[in-house]
Structures are given as C-alpha cells and as structure tokens.
Amino acid sequence: MTTKPAPTEDLCTAETTRVEAFSDGVFAIIITLLVLEIHRPEVAAGGLGQALIQGWPFYLAYLMAFLYVGVMWLNHHALFQRIRRVDPTLIWINLGILGTSTLMPFPTGLLAIAFHSGNLNDERAAVVLYALIAGLMSAAWLPMFPYLHKNRQLVHERVPELEFRAQFSRPMVGIVANIAAAMLGWFVNPWLALIIFGGMVAYHALTSQGLRHKGGPAT
C-alpha cells in the first residue's frame, strides 16, 4: 500500500505557536535592553539627588520607548489572534517587524544623551535618527496586511474579508508622521518631534485592535 503525500498546505504552512513565542521573547528582550539606557550617575558625595533630577531625559526616553515597544507588542498580539497558520513568506515579514523593532534601544539612548547635554545640534540629530528608526518600524508592517488580505487560508474564518484591507493605511500613517517629526525636529524645534513621537504611541495604542472596515468593527 502506498502512502498518499501530505497536502501542499500542510508542507508549506504551520501553526503560529512557535512564531508567537519567538516574537514575544524578542519584544521582552527589547524592553529589557531599554532600561540599560538609563545611565547610573557618577557623582561626588552629596550630589546624587541633583544628578537624579538632571537625568530626566533618560527617564523620559525610556518611558516613551517602553510605551512604543509595548504598543507594538499589543498590535502584534492582536494581529496573531486573527492568524491561524503561517507560511515562509509570513515568517519573513514577521522577522522584518522584529528586526526593525530591535533597533529601538540604540536611538533611545542617543535621544536621552542628546537632551541631557542640552546641545541643540545633538538634539536635532537624535530626533532625526529616532524618527528614521521609528519610520522603519512602521515600514516593516507595510507588506503584512496586503499579504494576509490576499492569502485568506492563513486567517481564521471568523475574520471579515475586508479586515486587513482596512489596515493598509496604518503603517503609512506611521511613516508620514515620522517624516514630519524628522523635518520639524531638525528645522524648527526638536521638542515638536517628541510630541509627534508621543502622538504615534497613542495612535498605535488606540488602533491596536485594528481600524474599522466598511462591514463593521474589527472583531
């Protein structure tokens, strides 16, 4: 008796469990690395209190980046609640999202150092770099929604057909906002860039479950 070959879908797709576990681990490591960017002050006896107060840029940068990465994890988690299987292409798209996210501790540390120094040129350079990395993080999501829209076999049956088409604009909002942050931060005032960065955290938090589509709210 000959054994029938396994269906092509079984060979090319797999359950999402390992991808989700790996992704959760990456996000956890990123958040852990962020706290290392809070520098321990080296001061003479009696100067610790003032040094801690002057270290506010490190605390602010950490808080902003922590919230940003945390919100990205919420978006990632909400996305994979809608995905039932993954294929090689989807895995590579996911790796792109994770790869850009791992860059976040680097511009976070430089942002804190620049605002701690108070040098305007350093602040400008830091916000432009942060905007570049944040923009790359948004760009990494661009192929995800069109791919899932075209490959319904990877998605749970309960997910409406237009669910992912409605999400196409979300990465673009991030890209455009970070370009604006870089331009305003460099040519006008670095603090304007920080305001936009904070606004993007709020936007991604509010849309972590997806935007509404024409057929009704995301489920």
Long-range contacts (C-beta under 8 A, 24 or more apart in sequence): 9-85, 9-153, 12-87, 12-88, 13-85, 13-86, 13-87, 13-153, 13-154, 14-85, 14-86, 14-87, 15-84, 15-85, 15-86, 16-80, 16-83, 16-84, 16-85, 16-86, 19-80, 19-86, 19-91, 19-94, 20-80, 23-76, 23-80, 23-94, 23-98, 24-73, 26-98, 26-101, 26-102, 27-69, 27-72, 27-73, 27-76, 27-98, 27-101, 29-102, 30-69, 30-101, 30-102, 30-104, 30-105, 31-66, 31-69, 31-70, 33-105, 34-62, 34-65, 34-66, 34-69, 34-104, 34-105, 34-108, 35-62, 36-105, 37-61, 37-62, 37-65, 37-105, 37-108, 37-109, 37-112, 38-62, 38-112, 39-112, 54-116, 55-116, 57-111, 57-112, 57-113, 57-114, 57-115, 57-116, 58-112, 58-116, 60-112, 60-115, 61-108, 61-109, 61-111, 61-112, 61-115, 62-108, 62-112, 64-108, 64-194, 64-197, 64-198, 64-201, 65-104, 65-105, 65-108, 67-201, 67-205, 68-104, 68-134, 68-197, 68-200, 68-201, 68-204, 69-101, 69-104, 71-201, 71-204, 71-205, 71-208, 72-97, 72-101, 72-137, 72-204, 74-205, 74-208, 75-204, 75-207, 75-208, 78-208, 78-209, 78-210, 79-144, 82-148, 82-155, 82-156, 82-159, 82-163, 83-148, 83-154, 83-155, 83-156, 84-154, 84-155, 84-156, 85-153, 85-154, 86-154, 87-151, 87-154, 89-147, 90-144, 90-147, 90-148, 90-151, 90-154, 93-140, 93-143, 93-144, 93-147, 94-144, 96-140, 96-143, 97-137, 97-140, 97-141, 97-144, 99-140, 100-133, 100-136, 100-137, 100-139, 100-140, 101-137, 101-140, 103-133, 103-136, 103-137, 104-133, 104-134, 104-137, 106-133, 107-132, 107-133, 107-134, 115-190, 120-190, 123-185, 123-190, 124-185, 124-186, 124-190, 126-190, 127-181, 127-182, 127-185, 127-186, 127-190, 127-193, 127-194, 127-197, 128-182, 128-185, 128-186, 128-193, 130-181, 130-193, 130-197, 131-178, 131-179, 131-181, 131-182, 131-185, 131-193, 131-197, 132-178, 132-182, 134-174, 134-178, 134-181, 134-197, 134-200, 135-174, 135-175, 135-178, 135-179, 135-182, 137-174, 138-171, 138-172, 138-173, 138-174, 138-175, 138-178, 139-171, 139-174, 139-175, 140-171, 141-170, 141-171, 141-174, 142-171, 142-172, 145-170, 145-171, 158-219, 159-219, 160-213, 160-215, 160-216, 160-218, 160-219, 161-215, 162-213, 162-214, 162-215, 163-210, 163-213, 163-218, 165-213, 166-210, 166-211, 166-212, 166-213, 166-214, 166-218, 167-210, 167-211, 169-211, 170-204, 170-207, 170-211, 173-203, 174-200, 174-203, 174-204, 177-203
